[in-house]
Amino acid sequence: MLTVRATYRMNTLVRNLSVRAEFCLVLLVGFGPFVAMQLWNAAQRKPLHMTNAGLVVFPIIELILFAAILWVGKVRGWSIATFGSRVSWRGAVGGIILFGVAQAAMFGVSRGMQIVHPELSPFTFARLAVLPILLISLINPVFEEVLGTGYLIQLLQRLGMWPAVMASAIFRGAYHLQFGINAALGVFTLGVIFGFTYWRWRQLWPLIVAHVLADLLALFYGSYHAA
């Protein structure tokens, strides 16, 4: 009885949130724990060491947080389908093309910044197993694209294309600042391309495919070159 009453009160509280309060709640639940972890890592002043254990724990945490956010969405009347969740071969091909374009742009910006502002690599890699790489490369893109692109742009679309897309890209870049300024600017560039692609077609699948390929490339490359 107490559980039912508490659930009812929680549903009522979430249902009555303002749009701004919902926005803050979703970002706080979805990204707050990871921002705290990033600040902790930054305070250690050590490169982020990529291990199999980390690659397993990270997406599990994402799944838990994602479930909480989807519950908020259910109460508020939206879901992944609201942002465009159609899976298709055409979208997959578009995602592969998007991967190539976005990677080239991101690499160019990051390398150009490295010339102007040299930075040490923010990563060190252990030898990574295939299963952890696949796990994080399949879960993390869904988590980030649904929330960082679909949710953000849909919520801000009333402001127009440029504000919505740029806000999504800035958020994506800021969220990756732990990787260094150069990498964050590269990720921002990728976010701009992803944002305009989403604004045009309003489908997440091409973005998820491109993001999966980007994560796979980065992790397999880093693992292969691990000391």
C-alpha positions in Angstrom: 0.0 0.0 0.0 2.8 2.4 0.9 4.6 1.5 -2.3 1.5 2.1 -4.4 1.0 5.5 -2.7 4.6 6.5 -3.1 4.6 5.6 -6.8 1.4 7.6 -7.3 2.9 10.6 -5.6 6.1 10.3 -7.6 4.1 10.0 -10.9 2.1 13.0 -9.9 5.2 15.0 -9.1 6.9 14.2 -12.4 3.7 14.7 -14.4 3.3 18.2 -13.0 6.8 19.4 -13.7 7.3 22.4 -16.0 9.1 21.8 -19.3 12.2 23.5 -17.9 12.1 21.4 -14.7 11.7 18.2 -16.8 14.7 19.3 -19.0 16.9 19.8 -15.9 15.7 16.5 -14.4 16.5 14.5 -17.5 19.9 16.0 -17.9 20.7 15.6 -14.2 19.7 11.9 -14.1 21.2 11.1 -17.5 24.5 12.9 -17.4 25.0 14.1 -13.8 26.7 10.9 -12.5 29.1 10.8 -15.4 29.9 14.5 -15.1 30.8 13.9 -11.4 33.0 10.9 -12.5 34.7 13.1 -15.1 35.4 15.8 -12.5 36.9 13.2 -10.2 39.1 11.9 -13.0 40.2 15.4 -13.9 41.1 16.1 -10.3 43.4 13.1 -10.4 45.4 14.6 -13.2 46.0 11.2 -14.8 45.0 9.9 -18.2 41.8 7.9 -18.3 42.8 4.2 -18.4 40.5 2.1 -20.6 40.0 -1.4 -19.2 37.6 -4.3 -19.8 36.0 -3.7 -16.4 35.4 -0.1 -17.1 33.9 -0.9 -20.5 31.4 -3.2 -18.9 30.5 -1.1 -15.9 30.0 2.2 -17.9 27.2 0.9 -20.2 25.5 -1.0 -17.3 25.2 2.4 -15.5 23.9 4.0 -18.7 21.2 1.3 -18.9 20.1 1.9 -15.3 19.9 5.7 -15.9 18.3 5.3 -19.2 15.5 3.1 -17.7 14.9 5.9 -15.1 14.7 8.5 -17.9 12.3 6.4 -20.0 10.1 6.1 -16.9 10.1 9.9 -16.7 9.2 10.0 -20.4 6.4 7.5 -20.0 4.9 9.7 -17.2 5.4 12.9 -19.3 4.0 11.3 -22.5 7.1 10.8 -24.6 9.3 7.8 -25.5 12.2 6.9 -27.9 9.6 6.7 -30.7 8.8 10.3 -30.2 12.3 11.2 -31.4 12.2 9.0 -34.5 13.2 5.4 -33.9 12.5 3.7 -37.2 15.2 1.1 -38.1 15.9 0.6 -41.8 18.5 -0.5 -44.2 18.4 2.9 -45.9 19.0 4.5 -42.5 21.9 2.2 -41.9 23.5 3.1 -45.2 23.0 6.8 -44.4 24.6 6.1 -41.0 27.7 4.7 -42.7 28.0 7.7 -44.9 27.4 10.0 -42.0 30.2 8.1 -40.1 32.7 8.8 -42.9 31.8 12.5 -43.2 31.7 13.2 -39.4 34.9 11.3 -38.7 36.7 13.2 -41.4 35.5 16.5 -40.0 36.2 15.6 -36.4 39.7 14.2 -37.2 40.5 17.4 -39.2 39.4 19.7 -36.4 41.2 17.7 -33.7 44.4 17.4 -35.7 44.3 21.1 -36.6 43.9 22.1 -33.0 46.7 19.7 -32.0 49.0 21.8 -34.2 47.9 25.1 -32.6 47.4 23.7 -29.1 49.4 20.5 -28.5 47.9 18.2 -25.9 48.9 14.8 -24.5 46.6 11.9 -25.1 43.9 11.7 -22.4 43.8 7.9 -22.7 45.8 4.9 -21.9 44.6 1.5 -23.1 44.8 -2.0 -21.7 44.3 -4.8 -24.1 40.6 -4.9 -24.5 38.4 -7.9 -25.2 35.9 -7.9 -28.0 32.8 -8.4 -25.9 33.3 -5.3 -23.7 34.1 -3.2 -26.8 30.9 -4.4 -28.4 28.9 -3.8 -25.2 29.8 -0.2 -24.8 29.8 0.5 -28.5 26.2 -0.7 -28.8 24.7 0.9 -25.6 26.5 4.2 -25.4 25.5 5.5 -28.8 21.8 4.8 -28.1 22.1 6.5 -24.8 23.9 9.6 -26.1 21.9 10.0 -29.3 18.5 9.6 -27.8 19.2 12.1 -25.0 21.9 14.4 -26.4 20.4 14.7 -29.9 16.8 13.5 -30.1 15.6 14.8 -26.7 17.6 18.1 -26.7 16.7 19.1 -30.3 13.0 18.1 -30.0 12.7 20.1 -26.7 14.5 23.1 -28.1 13.1 23.0 -31.7 10.7 25.9 -30.9 13.7 28.2 -30.8 14.6 27.3 -34.4 17.1 25.1 -36.2 20.4 26.9 -35.3 19.8 27.3 -31.5 18.6 23.7 -31.2 21.4 22.1 -33.2 24.1 24.3 -31.7 22.9 23.6 -28.1 23.0 19.9 -28.8 26.5 20.2 -30.3 27.8 22.4 -27.4 26.4 20.0 -24.9 28.1 17.0 -26.7 31.4 18.8 -26.8 31.2 19.9 -23.1 30.3 16.4 -22.1 33.6 15.2 -23.7 35.8 17.9 -22.2 37.5 15.2 -20.1 39.2 14.1 -23.3 40.9 17.5 -23.7 40.0 20.7 -25.5 41.1 19.5 -28.9 39.1 16.3 -28.7 36.1 18.2 -27.3 36.2 20.6 -30.3 36.3 17.6 -32.6 33.3 16.1 -30.9 31.5 19.4 -31.1 32.1 19.4 -34.9 30.7 15.9 -35.0 27.7 17.1 -33.0 27.0 19.9 -35.4 26.9 17.4 -38.3 24.8 14.9 -36.4 22.5 17.7 -35.2 21.8 19.0 -38.7 21.3 15.5 -40.0 18.8 14.8 -37.3 17.0 18.1 -37.9 16.6 17.3 -41.5 15.3 13.7 -41.2 14.2 13.4 -37.6 15.5 9.8 -37.3 18.0 8.5 -34.7 19.0 5.3 -36.5 21.6 6.9 -38.9 23.1 8.7 -36.0 23.3 5.6 -33.8 24.9 3.6 -36.6 27.5 6.3 -37.2 28.2 6.6 -33.5 28.5 2.8 -33.1 31.1 2.7 -35.9 33.0 5.7 -34.4 33.2 4.0 -31.0 34.2 0.6 -32.5 37.0 2.3 -34.5 38.3 4.3 -31.5 38.3 1.3 -29.1 39.7 -1.3 -31.4 42.4 1.2 -32.6 43.3 2.0 -29.0 43.4 -1.6 -27.9 45.5 -2.7 -30.9 48.1 0.0 -30.1 48.1 -0.7 -26.3 51.5 -1.1 -24.8 
